[in-house]
């Protein structure tokens, strides 16, 4: 068996991500509100999980949802919005697979709690 060299992952978070982590949950939600719609307009036809994103936004806006559950959703939505992630969104055909994985994990975690938030007429 041949020894392999260590791979040096020289990853530094984008400045925008570092600054966003320092902000309050309310400021993070505001960031999502300001940037999510632009991304959905740009890629909504390319992805099959746009309705799931909208349900997560409705869930995030609900004042009856606890802050720790909202924080999970906020993290997933920020991951979706950021263009630089595990598989960059500009990568043809597979650029949104990691985003789909993160969103699917959150959907699975929240389970049946999300069902009412899929209603297009839902208002928090």
C-alpha positions as CSV (number, residue, x, y, z in Angstrom):
1,X,0.0,0.0,0.0
2,X,1.4,3.4,-0.9
3,X,1.3,6.3,1.6
4,X,-0.5,9.3,0.5
5,X,0.5,12.9,1.0
6,X,-1.7,15.0,3.2
7,X,-3.9,17.4,1.4
8,X,-3.7,21.0,2.6
9,X,-7.1,22.5,2.4
10,X,-6.4,26.2,2.5
11,X,-9.9,27.4,3.0
12,X,-10.8,30.8,4.3
13,X,-14.4,31.8,4.7
14,X,-15.5,34.6,2.5
15,X,-15.5,38.0,4.3
16,X,-19.2,38.3,3.9
17,X,-19.8,34.9,5.7
18,X,-17.5,35.9,8.6
19,X,-19.3,39.2,9.0
20,X,-22.7,37.5,8.8
21,X,-21.8,35.1,11.6
22,X,-21.2,38.0,13.9
23,X,-24.7,39.5,13.4
24,X,-27.7,38.8,15.5
25,X,-30.4,36.3,14.4
26,X,-32.7,39.2,13.4
27,X,-29.9,40.7,11.2
28,X,-29.3,37.2,9.6
29,X,-33.1,36.9,8.9
30,X,-32.9,40.4,7.3
31,X,-30.0,39.2,5.1
32,X,-32.1,36.3,4.0
33,X,-35.1,38.5,3.2
34,X,-32.9,40.8,1.1
35,X,-31.0,38.2,-0.8
36,X,-33.1,35.1,-1.1
37,X,-35.6,36.4,-3.7
38,X,-32.9,37.5,-6.1
39,X,-31.4,34.0,-6.0
40,X,-34.7,32.3,-6.4
41,X,-35.5,34.5,-9.4
42,X,-32.2,33.6,-10.9
43,X,-32.2,29.9,-10.3
44,X,-35.8,29.0,-9.5
45,X,-36.3,27.2,-12.9
46,X,-33.1,25.2,-12.5
47,X,-33.9,23.7,-9.1
48,X,-36.7,21.4,-8.1
49,X,-36.8,22.4,-4.4
50,X,-37.9,26.1,-4.7
51,X,-41.2,25.2,-3.0
52,X,-39.2,23.8,0.0
53,X,-37.2,27.0,0.2
54,X,-40.5,29.0,0.4
55,X,-41.9,26.7,3.1
56,X,-38.7,27.2,5.1
57,X,-39.0,31.0,4.7
58,X,-42.6,30.9,6.0
59,X,-41.4,28.7,8.9
60,X,-38.6,31.2,9.7
61,X,-41.1,34.1,9.7
62,X,-43.5,32.4,12.2
63,X,-43.3,34.1,15.6
64,X,-44.5,30.9,17.3
65,X,-41.4,29.0,16.2
66,X,-38.6,28.8,18.8
67,X,-35.4,30.6,18.1
68,X,-33.2,27.5,18.1
69,X,-35.3,25.8,15.4
70,X,-35.3,29.0,13.4
71,X,-31.5,29.1,13.6
72,X,-31.3,25.8,11.8
73,X,-33.5,27.1,9.0
74,X,-31.5,30.4,8.9
75,X,-28.3,28.5,8.5
76,X,-29.6,26.4,5.7
77,X,-31.1,29.4,3.8
78,X,-27.8,31.3,4.2
79,X,-25.9,28.3,2.8
80,X,-28.3,28.3,-0.1
81,X,-27.9,32.0,-0.8
82,X,-24.1,32.0,-0.7
83,X,-22.6,31.2,-4.1
84,X,-19.4,29.8,-2.6
85,X,-20.0,26.5,-0.8
86,X,-18.9,22.9,-1.1
87,X,-19.9,22.7,-4.8
88,X,-19.9,26.2,-6.2
89,X,-23.3,27.1,-7.8
90,X,-21.6,28.0,-11.1
91,X,-20.6,24.4,-11.6
92,X,-22.7,23.1,-14.5
93,X,-25.3,20.4,-13.7
94,X,-24.1,19.6,-10.1
95,X,-23.7,23.1,-8.7
96,X,-26.9,22.9,-6.6
97,X,-26.5,19.3,-5.3
98,X,-24.9,20.4,-2.0
99,X,-27.6,23.0,-1.5
100,X,-30.2,20.3,-2.1
101,X,-28.5,18.1,0.5
102,X,-28.5,20.8,3.1
103,X,-32.2,21.8,2.4
104,X,-33.2,18.1,2.4
105,X,-31.5,17.5,5.8
106,X,-33.4,20.4,7.3
107,X,-36.7,19.2,5.8
108,X,-36.0,15.8,7.2
109,X,-35.1,17.2,10.6
110,X,-38.2,19.4,10.9
111,X,-40.5,16.7,9.4
112,X,-44.3,17.2,9.7
113,X,-43.8,20.6,11.4
114,X,-43.4,22.1,7.9
115,X,-46.6,20.9,6.3
116,X,-48.7,24.0,7.0
117,X,-46.0,26.2,5.7
118,X,-46.3,24.8,2.2
119,X,-49.6,26.5,1.7
120,X,-49.1,29.4,-0.7
121,X,-51.6,31.5,1.2
122,X,-49.9,31.0,4.5
123,X,-49.1,34.2,6.4
124,X,-47.1,34.3,9.6
